Amino acid sequence: MKGSENFVQLVKNTYRVLLGRGMKACYVYFMDKETERYFRSRMRR
């Protein structure tokens, strides 16, 4: 689970930096459903 924890921390830090720079929103677009499912599976607690 260490890799999963690192991934979640990386995503949180990325969003914190992006939103801290004055962005109103941040969207992630996936080219395929398999990648989207993988990303979503890593974000669930």
N, C-alpha and C positions, 0 to 999 in steps of 0.2 A: 504493500500500500504506500510505500515511501514515494514511488514515482508518481502515483496519483495525487498525493499531497503536494508534491513539488509542482505538478501541472496546475493544480487549482491555485496555488500561491502565485505562480507566474501569470496566470490569466487575471487574477485580482490586481496584481501590481500593474499590469499593462493597462487595464481599464482605469485604474486610479490615475495613472500618468496622462492618459488620453483625455479623460474627463476633466482633469485638473488644468488642462491647457485651453479651456474655454469651449470645448465641444458641447453641443446641445445633446447629441446622441451618438452612439457608436453602433453600427450594424455589422454583423458578420454574415457574409453570403457564401454558401457552399455550392460548388459546382455539381456535386453528386450527393445522393442520399446516404451513401455508405459513410462518407466523411462526416456528414452532419450527425448521423447516429453515433459515430465514434466520439465526436466532440461532446454531444449531449450526455453520453454515458459517463464521461469524465467529470461533468459538472454536477451530477446528482450526488447527494450525500447519502 
